[in-house]
């Protein structure tokens, strides 16, 4: 029987300061910079869960909800929200905080698929995941819908490549 780990086992948090070189002409953080941070924390959460190396398989969704500006802090939180045989769906939420006022706002939400690999770069099995909170149960229970959507996107992509 496949072992399972609580979602909290993979939970990872990072805080970063938005500096002027990280921003565009509106003084808001570049989307690509946020994506790099998301990829990094998703990998960390997946490595914790799989207890090994991982690679990014896909960014399944990225919703930029509101901007973060130079001088703001951004707080990234990631958790493995579902698993396949060798893959892990990682939920990442980014919240920005105004340092002067303390005001917080959701900046970005994302789902990233990571695949665990062995020392030879081959996919390796990962433990299942157990939700513990109501929000984690929501992520876990809605995971099969997102997984089906990912499968449909892959089929469409393959069909485009064949033409």
C-alpha positions in Angstrom: 0.0 0.0 0.0 1.2 3.5 -0.9 2.3 5.6 2.1 0.8 9.0 2.7 2.1 12.2 4.3 0.1 15.1 5.8 0.1 18.2 3.6 1.8 20.1 6.3 4.9 18.0 5.8 5.6 19.8 2.5 4.5 23.3 3.6 7.1 25.8 2.6 7.2 29.6 3.2 9.5 32.3 1.8 9.5 36.0 2.3 11.2 38.3 -0.2 11.6 42.0 -0.6 10.6 43.6 -3.9 13.6 45.6 -5.0 13.7 48.2 -7.8 15.7 46.0 -10.2 12.8 43.4 -9.8 10.3 45.9 -11.1 9.0 47.3 -14.4 8.4 50.9 -15.4 5.2 50.9 -13.1 7.4 49.9 -10.2 5.5 46.7 -9.9 7.3 43.3 -9.8 7.9 41.6 -13.1 5.6 38.6 -13.7 8.7 36.6 -14.7 10.3 37.3 -11.4 7.2 36.0 -9.5 7.2 32.9 -11.7 10.8 32.2 -10.8 10.0 32.5 -7.1 6.9 30.2 -7.6 9.0 27.6 -9.4 11.6 27.6 -6.6 9.2 27.3 -3.7 7.1 24.7 -5.6 10.3 22.6 -6.1 11.2 23.0 -2.4 7.7 21.8 -1.3 7.9 18.9 -3.7 11.4 17.9 -2.6 10.3 17.8 1.0 7.3 15.6 0.1 9.2 13.2 -2.2 12.4 13.3 -0.1 14.4 13.7 -3.3 15.1 15.6 -6.5 12.3 17.0 -8.7 11.8 18.6 -12.0 9.1 21.0 -13.1 6.6 19.4 -15.5 4.2 22.3 -15.9 2.8 25.5 -14.7 -0.9 24.5 -14.7 -2.3 27.9 -13.8 -0.9 31.3 -12.8 -3.4 34.0 -11.8 -1.9 37.4 -11.2 -4.5 39.0 -9.0 -2.9 42.2 -7.9 0.6 43.9 -8.2 3.3 44.0 -5.6 5.5 47.2 -5.7 9.1 48.1 -5.0 9.4 48.2 -1.2 6.7 45.6 -0.6 7.4 42.2 0.9 6.0 39.2 -0.9 5.3 36.0 1.1 5.1 32.8 -0.8 3.5 29.7 0.6 3.5 26.3 -1.1 2.0 22.9 -0.3 1.7 19.6 -2.2 -2.0 19.4 -2.7 -2.2 16.1 -4.7 -0.1 13.3 -6.0 0.0 10.9 -8.9 2.3 7.9 -9.1 5.4 10.1 -9.7 3.9 13.6 -9.9 2.9 16.2 -7.4 0.5 19.1 -7.8 1.8 22.0 -5.7 -0.4 24.9 -4.8 1.4 28.2 -4.4 -0.1 31.4 -3.0 1.8 34.8 -3.1 0.7 37.6 -0.8 2.2 41.1 -0.8 2.6 43.2 2.3 3.1 46.9 2.3 5.9 47.4 4.8 4.8 50.9 5.9 1.1 50.1 6.4 1.1 46.4 7.0 -1.7 46.0 4.4 -1.8 42.6 2.8 -3.3 41.5 -0.5 -3.3 38.3 -2.6 -0.9 38.8 -5.4 -0.8 35.5 -7.2 -2.2 32.0 -7.0 -0.7 29.1 -9.0 -0.7 25.3 -9.4 2.6 23.7 -10.5 3.2 20.0 -11.4 6.5 18.6 -10.3 7.8 15.1 -11.0 10.1 13.3 -8.6 13.2 11.8 -10.1 15.9 9.3 -9.0 19.6 9.7 -9.3 19.5 8.7 -13.0 16.8 11.2 -13.9 14.0 8.7 -14.1 10.6 9.3 -12.5 10.2 7.8 -9.1 7.2 7.0 -7.0 6.0 9.5 -4.4 3.9 9.2 -1.2 0.3 10.1 -1.3 -1.0 13.2 0.5 -3.5 13.7 3.4 -5.3 17.0 3.8 -5.6 18.3 7.4 -7.5 21.6 7.2 -10.7 22.6 5.4 -8.8 24.6 2.8 -6.4 21.6 2.2 -9.4 19.3 1.8 -10.8 21.7 -0.7 -7.5 21.7 -2.7 -7.3 17.9 -2.4 -11.0 17.3 -3.5 -10.8 19.6 -6.4 -7.5 18.1 -7.6 -9.0 15.5 -9.9 -10.8 18.2 -11.9 -7.5 20.0 -12.4 -5.8 16.8 -13.3 -8.4 16.0 -16.0 -7.9 19.5 -17.4 -4.1 19.0 -17.5 -4.6 15.7 -19.4 -6.9 17.4 -21.9 -4.4 20.2 -22.5 -1.6 17.6 -23.1 -3.8 15.9 -25.7 -4.4 19.2 -27.5 -0.7 20.1 -27.4 0.3 16.7 -28.9 -2.3 17.1 -31.6 -0.9 20.5 -32.6 2.6 19.1 -32.7 1.5 16.4 -35.1 0.1 18.8 -37.7 
